[in-house]
Amino acid sequence: MKFEFIGNASGIFHGSEGTKILCDPWIENGVYEGSWFHYPPLNTKINDLQNIDAIYVSHLHPDHFDQRNFNFDKKIPIIILNEGPNFLKRNLLNLGYSNLVEIKNGETKNFKEFELTMFKPFVGHNYEESLLGNLIDSALVLSNKGVTAINFNDNTPDVKACEKLLNKFNNIDLALLNYNAAGPYPSCFDNLNDNEKKNEHKRIIKRNFDYLCETIPVLKPKAVLPFAGSYILGGKNYLKNDYLGTTTWEECAEYLIDNCKTDTKFICMRENQIYDILNQKLNSDYVKIDYKHMKDYILDIKNHKYDYEYDQEPDLDILKNDIINASASYKKRIEKFNLKIKSNTYLEVVGEKIKIINGIDKNKELVCKMDNRLLRRILDKKSHWNNSEIGTHITFFRTPNQMEADLHTSLAFFHL
């Protein structure tokens, strides 16, 4: 078995008999309402990926399932987790993809020469207290002639999950592990000054790396590829690149080599490189990232326009009234989760703060602000709050500066 890397969480597993399973094909720049770009830039096109036998789609986020460009033969098998409520399945069916290979949590199915086992989210949230937690993710284990690889994508395991996986599969040859915290913090939190954002960026990166240093020695894979959540911001949000909760796979691998007490081999890959999983060899020498070129590239794409920037400015009176109506619907939608939202939460529109939910703690407040054209799209379900947040299109001011994970997750249900 071999693994061919493309970019971010995209790649192809090659079986011993030639079967090819494509994973999470985000290829074209501009997901998350236009702001996410690949770095290094990709040469691969969607048309280059048509000669495959199946596609594994881990979850609904657009850097894993880019609905704008998910253009494949409708007969091709699509491998997904069978876990409800299945928003991914609904979207695939709406696009005309009905040849679904659905695998339940912990279940193993044969697909040609592969044995495929899938898992739902291992933990609700790796770093924060959360009742809702991760609602959409999955992980895929691929076994072929005694070789086993795990594609964790964004479904990062904790120590208990690693113990169970090692006990179940005994020998893990390759683990594709997320090392990033893609999202709005700290880049979009204006209660922090410039230095505070940079310090929080460093703290989060180290936190993520140290978490891997705890879990990898328990999982005991022969090799780890730092994987997923690798991107830069283009367009008007480009200045936020300095404060993301992300970094390059190289920085992660270097930290793990120096600090992770394990015999595991840490590898980095570039587009179209192939890793022989059994023999632990790359088919070519790894070429390091050119960080000066990366900075220049960010400046080259800073004038990229997001789709919502071409919209007309919405009528403010209608917009404010629709915020009130959406707030009432939002409260009803999240009642079934029995959440106790702590923060009084507001949308700021032209300097006016409109409350969208009452928190139970009068001392906690979150103020959200975005381009009115994007807000109009979110209200009309043409855009999505969660994607807009991860794309760094929403700015926040919170008091005190304490993460409330369930609040941010629940805001995905804010719309008319």
Residue, then its C-alpha position, 0 to 999 in steps of 0.5 A: m500500500k502507498f499514499e500519494f499526497i496532494g495538499n491539505a487533507s487530500g491524497i490517494f491511497h494506492g492498494s497492492e492490486g492498484t485500487k485507488i481511494l481518493c480522500d477529501p478532494w479540496i483542489e480549487n482555492g477559495v473555500y470557506e467563503g473565498s478565503w482559504f488558499h493552498y500553500p504551496p499552490l497546487n498544480t493538480k486539477i479535478n480532471d487529473l483525479q478522475n481515474i480513481d476507484a472510490i472517494y472517501v469524504s470525511h466530513l462536510h467542511p469545504d476543505h474536505f468536501d468542496q461542493r463547488n467543484f465535486n465533479f466526479d462520475k456519479k457511479i463512483p463509490i463514495i465512502i462515508l460514515n453512517e452516523g446520524p444526523n448525516f448532513l454529508k449524506r444529504n448533501l451528496l444525495n442532493l448532488g446526485y451521488s447515490n452509490l454510497v459505501e456507508i460504514k458504521n462506527g467501528e464497523t469494517k467493510n471490504f472494498k476490493e483489496f482494502e479492509l476499511t474501518m470507520f470511526k465517529p469523532f473520538v472526543g467532543h473537543n480536544y481542548e475545551e469543555s463541550l457538550l455538543g462537541n464534534l458533530i460531523d467528523s470521521a476517521l478511516v482505517l485502511s488495511n491491505k495485506g498486513v499494512t495499516a494506515i489511519n487517516f484521522n484528517d480533523n478527527t484527532p484522537d485522545v490517549k484513550a482512543c489511541e489505546k483502543l486503536l492500537n489494541k484493535f489493529n496491533n500494527i499501525d504503519l502510517a498515521l495521518l494526524n492533524y496538527n492545526a487549530a483551523g478557525p477564528y482564534p486568535s486572528c479574529f478576536d479584537n479584544l486582543n492586541d497585536n502582541e497578544k494575538k501573536n503570543e496566543h498563536k504561539r501558545i496554540i501551536k505548542r499546545n497542539f504539538d504537545y498534544l501529539c507528543e502525548t498521543i503518538p507514543v501511545l498509538k505507536p505508528k511506524a510513521v506520522l504525516p502531519f496532515a490537514g488544516s494547512y492553508i493560507l488566507g487570501g483576499k482582504n483577510y490576508l493580514k490575519n495570516d500572522y495570527l492563525g492557529t495554524t502553521t506548516w507541516e514542516e514546523c510540526a515535524e521538526y517539533l515532533i522530532d525534537n520533543c516526541k519520545t517515540d521511535t516513530k518516523f516523522i515525514c513531510m510530503r509535497e504534492n504528488q510525492i508517494y510514500d511506500i507505507l510498508n518500506q517507509k520510503l518516499n519516491s523522491d526527495y522532499v523539497k522544503i517550503d520556501y517561506k519568502h515565496m509564501k509571504d510573496y504569494i500572500l501579497d499576490i493574492k491579497n486583492h482576491k475578492y470574495d463572492y459576497e463582495y460582489d453583492q449589493e449592500p442589503d437594506l439595513d432595516i430589513l437586515k435588522n428585522d431578519i436578525i431578530n427573526a433568525s434569533a428566535s428561530y436559532k433559540k428554538r433550534i438549539e433547545k433540543f441540545n439542552l445547552k446552557i449558553k453562558s455568554n450574552t451574544y450580540l451582532e453588531v450592525v453599523g455600530e448597533k449591538i443586536k442581542i441574538i441570545n441571552g447568556i446565563d452569566k451576566n459577566k460574559e459577552l460575545v460581540c460578533k461583526m461581519d460584512n453586512r453582505l455576508l450576514r445577508r447570505i448567512l440569514d438566507k442560507k446562501s452562506h454558513w456561519n461556521n464556514s464564515e467563522i473558520g474562513t476568518h470573515i467574522t470578528f469577535f470581541r469577548t469579555p472575558n477572553q474565555m472560549e465557549a465552544d458550544l456557543h460557537t458550534s451552536l451559531a451554525f444554526f443561526h439563520l432564517 
